[in-house]
Amino acid sequence: MNVVNIREQYTSIISAVIGVSMLLFTGCGGSNPHGRFSALTVNTSQQSEVCEHKVPASACTRCDPSREATFKKVNDWCEPHHVPESQCYPCHPDLSFEPLPQPPADADIKSVSAEKALKGLEKVIAKGKVTVVDFWAIWCIPCRKTEGDLNLLLTHNMKLAVRKIELKDWDDPLATKYLGGTAKLPLLVVFNAKGEEIGRVNGHNPKALESLLNDAEN
């Protein structure tokens, strides 16, 4: 094998690695970040007021620089902008930490384990109810917006069920089994009350979800 061929193969390998890395970090359609989203910011968003920097005050590193080390430890850090990746508006202008509407206490919404989900979606849907299976990830910005939409739907429709399945990353067996190579979250799968799949929605698309729910109920 000559030097040119070796160089071409090396370049192809590097390109593939970069591509996989970008897919992992930008999985729900965001811009190319410099770090990874962690749960450190999102997990405080419902319990904490939003500060002047438009992030949860109890997690903001600009309000309290002593928090920086915690975010850097888990690689949740955007070095060019000197803030956590999960708080970086220049990289992710569609970030939002406004409190989400909450579903009723008796709403039929449950988290499903990966082990159970891998056995088939027919194992997780609610019997006799229209069910939305929500594949989401903590680092996915559109997933949070969709969560708010689903919570509102549950408020107005007690016959609706939601089953949430969390993806850890794009190497997750759940992603391999159900996402079919798509690099866009959330993935919503809608079933009618008979347990028949009606359709799927990729990304935050309230109108498409409403259309599928109407089909499922008819």
C-alpha positions as a printed Julia matrix, in Angstrom:
218×3 Matrix{Float64}:
   0.0    0.0    0.0
   1.52   3.35  -1.0
   1.77   6.49   1.14
  -1.12   8.21  -0.66
  -3.52   5.33   0.06
  -2.45   5.19   3.7
  -3.0    8.94   4.01
  -6.46   8.68   2.4
  -7.49   5.86   4.74
  -6.21   7.79   7.75
  -8.17  10.86   6.67
 -11.34   8.76   6.26
 -10.96   7.3    9.74
 -10.45  10.73  11.33
 -13.49  12.11   9.48
 -15.61   9.22  10.71
 -14.51   9.76  14.3
 -15.32  13.47  14.08
 -18.71  12.68  12.57
 -19.59  10.25  15.34
 -18.48  12.76  17.98
 -20.66  15.49  16.48
 -23.62  13.12  16.39
 -23.14  12.27  20.04
 -22.93  15.87  21.15
 -25.54  17.4   18.84
 -28.02  14.55  18.93
 -31.2   16.59  19.05
 -30.33  18.95  16.23
 -28.41  21.71  18.03
 -25.26  23.5   16.89
 -21.8   22.01  17.36
 -20.98  22.38  21.05
 -17.61  22.34  22.75
 -18.61  20.16  25.68
 -21.41  17.86  26.76
 -24.74  18.56  28.36
 -25.04  17.13  31.86
 -28.03  17.0   34.18
 -26.5   19.56  36.55
 -28.39  22.53  35.1
 -31.59  20.84  33.96
 -32.22  19.05  37.26
 -32.47  22.38  39.09
 -34.67  24.15  36.56
 -37.99  23.26  38.19
 -36.9   24.12  41.72
 -34.88  27.29  41.11
 -35.72  30.77  39.9
 -34.09  31.95  36.69
 -31.3   34.44  37.29
 -30.27  37.49  35.24
 -28.29  35.18  32.96
 -31.48  33.27  32.09
 -30.4   30.02  33.77
 -31.43  28.45  37.1
 -29.91  30.64  39.82
 -28.88  27.63  41.89
 -26.76  26.29  39.0
 -25.45  29.47  37.34
 -21.65  29.6   37.26
 -21.59  33.31  36.53
 -23.57  33.96  39.69
 -21.29  31.63  41.65
 -17.94  30.82  39.95
 -17.18  28.2   42.61
 -19.56  25.91  40.69
 -17.31  25.83  37.63
 -15.22  22.89  38.84
 -18.29  20.69  39.21
 -19.35  21.31  35.6
 -15.83  20.92  34.22
 -15.46  17.6   36.0
 -18.25  16.11  33.87
 -17.1   17.92  30.69
 -20.16  20.2   30.76
 -18.13  23.22  29.76
 -17.86  25.55  26.78
 -14.34  26.93  26.92
 -14.79  29.6   24.21
 -17.64  31.2   26.18
 -16.48  30.28  29.7
 -19.81  28.81  30.8
 -21.23  25.29  31.1
 -22.3   23.87  27.75
 -25.75  23.32  29.27
 -25.95  27.09  29.97
 -24.38  28.39  26.77
 -26.84  30.55  24.86
 -24.34  31.58  22.13
 -23.99  27.89  21.19
 -27.6   26.95  21.92
 -29.86  30.0   21.39
 -33.02  27.91  21.87
 -32.17  27.06  25.48
 -34.99  27.7   27.93
 -35.22  27.11  31.66
 -38.64  28.53  32.3
 -40.64  26.18  34.55
 -42.59  23.58  32.6
 -46.33  23.08  33.06
 -46.86  20.15  35.39
 -49.22  17.24  34.67
 -52.06  16.42  37.09
 -51.11  14.24  40.03
 -53.24  11.39  38.65
 -51.97  11.65  35.06
 -50.94   8.38  33.45
 -47.28   9.16  32.89
 -44.52   6.69  33.67
 -40.82   6.2   33.08
 -39.89   2.91  31.43
 -36.65   1.09  32.1
 -34.3    0.36  29.21
 -34.55  -3.34  29.96
 -38.32  -3.34  29.54
 -38.28  -1.05  26.49
 -35.83  -3.3   24.67
 -38.39  -6.12  24.82
 -40.68  -4.15  22.5
 -42.86  -1.06  22.68
 -45.96  -3.24  22.84
 -44.73  -4.15  26.34
 -44.77  -0.56  27.6
 -47.97   0.99  26.22
 -51.06   1.45  28.37
 -53.85  -1.02  27.65
 -57.02   0.56  26.35
 -55.51   4.05  26.06
 -53.95   6.21  23.39
 -50.28   6.13  24.34
 -47.36   8.37  23.44
 -43.97   6.74  23.88
 -41.43   9.53  24.37
 -37.76   8.81  23.65
 -35.82  11.68  25.23
 -32.38  12.64  26.57
 -31.19  15.0   29.28
 -28.98  16.83  26.76
 -31.78  17.36  24.24
 -33.22  20.89  24.22
 -36.3   20.09  22.06
 -37.07  17.19  24.42
 -37.73  19.62  27.24
 -40.12  21.66  25.09
 -41.94  18.49  24.09
 -42.19  17.46  27.75
 -44.11  20.68  28.41
 -46.45  19.95  25.49
 -47.14  16.42  26.76
 -47.81  17.68  30.27
 -50.42  20.1   28.93
 -52.03  17.33  26.86
 -52.26  15.16  29.96
 -53.96  18.02  31.78
 -56.75  18.16  29.19
 -57.02  14.49  28.29
 -57.14  11.96  31.11
 -57.55   9.15  28.58
 -54.03   9.77  27.29
 -50.99   7.86  28.56
 -47.33   8.85  28.23
 -44.41   6.47  28.58
 -40.97   8.08  28.83
 -37.81   6.26  27.77
 -34.5    7.99  28.44
 -31.54   7.63  26.08
 -28.1    7.97  27.63
 -26.25   8.56  24.34
 -26.29   7.53  20.69
 -24.47   4.28  21.48
 -27.35   3.28  23.74
 -28.93  -0.04  22.62
 -32.29   1.78  22.69
 -31.05   4.23  20.06
 -29.77   1.39  17.91
 -33.07  -0.48  18.16
 -35.58   2.33  17.76
 -34.03   5.45  16.27
 -32.93   3.88  13.01
 -29.89   6.1   12.54
 -31.76   9.39  12.89
 -29.91  12.17  14.72
 -32.96  13.98  15.98
 -34.76  13.82  19.3
 -37.25  13.53  20.79
 -38.83  10.57  19.05
 -42.53  10.21  19.82
 -44.34   7.02  18.88
 -48.15   7.19  19.01
 -50.35   4.14  19.59
 -54.15   3.94  19.55
 -56.2    2.28  22.28
 -55.97  -1.05  20.42
 -52.19  -1.0   20.7
 -51.63  -0.23  17.02
 -48.85   2.16  16.05
 -50.34   5.21  14.32
 -47.16   7.11  13.51
 -43.99   8.81  14.7
 -42.8   12.35  15.26
 -39.13  13.36  15.25
 -38.11  16.56  17.0
 -40.31  19.19  18.63
 -43.33  19.32  16.34
 -46.6   20.01  18.25
 -48.74  20.13  15.1
 -47.56  16.74  13.87
 -48.16  15.26  17.32
 -51.67  16.72  17.47
 -52.46  15.25  14.05
 -51.33  11.79  15.1
 -53.3   11.96  18.34
 -56.42  12.89  16.4
 -55.87   9.88  14.12
 -55.32   7.64  17.13
 -58.57   8.71  18.75
 -60.67   8.17  15.6
